[in-house]
């Protein structure tokens, strides 16, 4: 695929990838520790639980980026009504600053298009550089609170148990049919 750094591949996750996905997620979560945005990181899971990863893999909803040692990052999504909700994007920081997160997102857009969904949505920290500003650079726009779906309030309620949700927002990016035909 054009734009993919040499030595990396993108593909759908397999069950045997779960330990590497957990390792990448744990490494990526360490980026939040010094921000103070998640006050007590000990009360949230260190990674997406293995059973949730397994179910998402069965549903064809995890895209991984790999090097010759295996997965170093992933994007996990689920279909919510007529949109694809991005649950998690994690890239091991030792593989950061290579555009891997952006390339994973292009594949997420293609996945939404393949499922004939209207948009990709997510919840993120509004101002953290690798969160809100990153997603805005990909065409996401913040969803006004009065336009949030009921399921978004359920997600927000769960997030409120471990973080200040006033610093977070939901964002949406329409699917642009035919723009994200990726191969390889």
VMD Tcl script that draws the C-alpha trace (Angstrom):
set ca {
  {0.00 0.00 0.00}
  {1.28 3.48 -0.85}
  {2.49 5.40 2.17}
  {3.17 2.34 4.32}
  {6.74 2.48 5.67}
  {9.02 -0.30 4.49}
  {8.80 -3.38 6.69}
  {5.18 -2.83 7.74}
  {1.93 -4.42 6.57}
  {-1.73 -3.77 7.35}
  {-4.25 -6.60 7.58}
  {-7.22 -7.83 9.58}
  {-6.36 -9.22 13.02}
  {-6.32 -12.93 13.82}
  {-6.94 -14.56 17.18}
  {-3.23 -15.38 17.58}
  {-2.50 -11.63 17.47}
  {-4.21 -10.96 20.83}
  {-1.08 -11.01 23.04}
  {0.70 -8.57 20.70}
  {-2.39 -6.31 20.56}
  {-2.47 -6.20 24.36}
  {1.26 -5.36 24.44}
  {0.84 -2.55 21.89}
  {-2.18 -1.16 23.75}
  {-0.34 -1.21 27.10}
  {2.66 0.58 25.58}
  {0.43 3.20 23.94}
  {-1.54 3.80 27.16}
  {1.67 4.86 28.88}
  {1.55 8.06 26.79}
  {-1.41 9.17 28.92}
  {0.31 8.75 32.30}
  {2.13 12.13 32.33}
  {-0.87 14.06 30.95}
  {-2.93 13.89 34.16}
  {-6.03 13.37 32.02}
  {-6.64 9.94 33.51}
  {-6.20 10.67 37.23}
  {-5.75 7.15 38.51}
  {-4.65 4.92 35.67}
  {-4.71 1.99 38.08}
  {-8.53 1.95 38.04}
  {-8.81 1.43 34.30}
  {-7.72 -1.72 32.50}
  {-4.14 -1.65 31.24}
  {-5.43 -2.68 27.82}
  {-8.54 -3.65 25.95}
  {-9.57 -6.98 27.55}
  {-8.66 -10.11 25.59}
  {-12.29 -11.24 25.34}
  {-13.30 -7.92 23.73}
  {-10.39 -8.19 21.29}
  {-11.39 -11.76 20.47}
  {-15.01 -10.79 19.76}
  {-13.96 -7.85 17.59}
  {-11.59 -10.11 15.64}
  {-14.44 -12.59 15.07}
  {-16.55 -9.69 13.77}
  {-13.79 -8.53 11.41}
  {-13.48 -5.23 13.26}
  {-9.78 -5.06 14.13}
  {-7.20 -3.89 11.63}
  {-3.55 -4.38 12.60}
  {-0.29 -2.92 11.45}
  {2.57 -5.40 11.68}
  {6.31 -5.49 11.32}
  {8.39 -8.65 10.90}
  {7.85 -9.49 14.59}
  {4.04 -9.19 14.47}
  {1.40 -6.56 15.34}
  {2.66 -3.21 16.61}
  {-0.66 -1.37 16.49}
  {-4.35 -1.74 15.77}
  {-7.67 -0.03 15.21}
  {-10.74 -1.64 16.80}
  {-14.27 -0.65 15.76}
  {-17.88 -1.70 16.06}
  {-21.01 -0.93 14.10}
  {-23.47 1.26 15.99}
  {-26.59 1.82 13.91}
  {-25.47 3.36 10.63}
  {-21.99 4.41 11.80}
  {-18.71 2.73 12.58}
  {-17.63 3.60 16.12}
  {-13.86 3.60 16.62}
  {-13.32 2.00 20.02}
  {-9.55 2.16 20.09}
  {-6.48 3.02 18.09}
  {-3.17 2.01 19.64}
  {0.30 2.05 18.14}
  {3.29 1.06 20.24}
  {5.22 4.34 20.73}
  {8.46 2.63 19.66}
  {6.84 2.54 16.18}
  {5.39 6.04 16.46}
  {5.85 9.07 14.25}
  {5.79 6.95 11.07}
  {2.20 7.61 10.03}
  {0.97 4.19 11.14}
  {-2.01 5.60 13.07}
  {-3.04 7.68 10.08}
  {-2.78 4.65 7.78}
  {-4.84 2.57 10.20}
  {-7.48 5.30 10.08}
  {-7.58 5.19 6.27}
  {-8.35 1.49 6.58}
  {-11.06 2.25 9.15}
  {-12.66 4.62 6.63}
  {-12.52 1.87 4.00}
  {-14.08 -0.59 6.46}
  {-16.96 1.83 7.08}
  {-17.38 2.23 3.34}
  {-17.36 -1.55 2.81}
  {-20.20 -1.84 5.35}
  {-22.06 1.01 3.61}
  {-22.11 3.08 6.79}
  {-22.66 6.83 6.82}
  {-19.79 7.89 9.08}
  {-17.01 6.99 11.48}
  {-17.46 8.26 15.04}
  {-15.24 8.23 18.11}
  {-14.75 9.64 21.58}
  {-11.44 11.31 22.39}
  {-9.66 13.93 24.44}
  {-10.51 17.23 22.79}
  {-7.08 18.94 23.02}
  {-4.46 16.22 23.47}
  {-2.27 16.42 20.30}
  {-2.51 12.73 19.38}
  {-6.27 12.76 20.04}
  {-8.62 15.61 19.02}
  {-6.17 17.55 16.82}
  {-5.05 14.33 15.10}
  {-8.63 13.34 14.30}
  {-9.49 16.87 13.13}
  {-6.58 16.59 10.68}
  {-8.38 13.56 9.23}
  {-11.63 15.47 8.72}
  {-13.45 14.67 11.97}
  {-15.64 17.34 13.52}
  {-16.91 17.53 17.07}
  {-20.53 16.46 17.52}
  {-22.58 19.00 19.51}
  {-23.96 17.48 22.75}
  {-27.55 18.03 21.59}
  {-26.83 15.71 18.64}
  {-25.27 12.84 20.60}
  {-26.95 9.46 20.27}
  {-28.20 7.58 23.34}
  {-25.41 5.00 23.00}
  {-22.84 7.81 23.14}
  {-24.14 8.87 26.56}
  {-23.73 5.26 27.73}
  {-20.07 5.34 26.59}
  {-19.56 8.71 28.26}
  {-21.04 7.42 31.52}
  {-18.62 4.48 31.50}
  {-15.69 6.81 30.76}
  {-16.71 9.12 33.63}
  {-15.76 6.39 36.09}
  {-12.07 6.84 35.27}
  {-11.57 10.25 33.64}
  {-12.84 13.81 33.36}
  {-15.26 13.55 30.44}
  {-15.54 17.35 30.25}
  {-12.17 17.22 28.47}
  {-13.48 14.70 25.95}
  {-15.74 14.95 22.95}
  {-17.42 12.76 20.39}
  {-16.38 13.34 16.80}
  {-17.79 12.31 13.45}
  {-16.42 12.03 9.94}
  {-18.72 11.20 7.03}
  {-17.80 8.29 4.81}
  {-16.91 9.54 1.35}
  {-17.86 6.78 -1.03}
  {-15.10 5.66 -3.39}
  {-12.34 7.77 -1.85}
  {-10.78 5.11 0.33}
  {-10.32 2.15 -1.95}
  {-7.19 0.67 -0.50}
  {-5.45 -2.45 -1.65}
  {-2.92 -4.66 0.00}
}
mol new
graphics top color blue
foreach p $ca { graphics top sphere $p radius 0.5 }
foreach p [lrange $ca 0 end-1] q [lrange $ca 1 end] { graphics top cylinder $p $q radius 0.2 }
display resetview
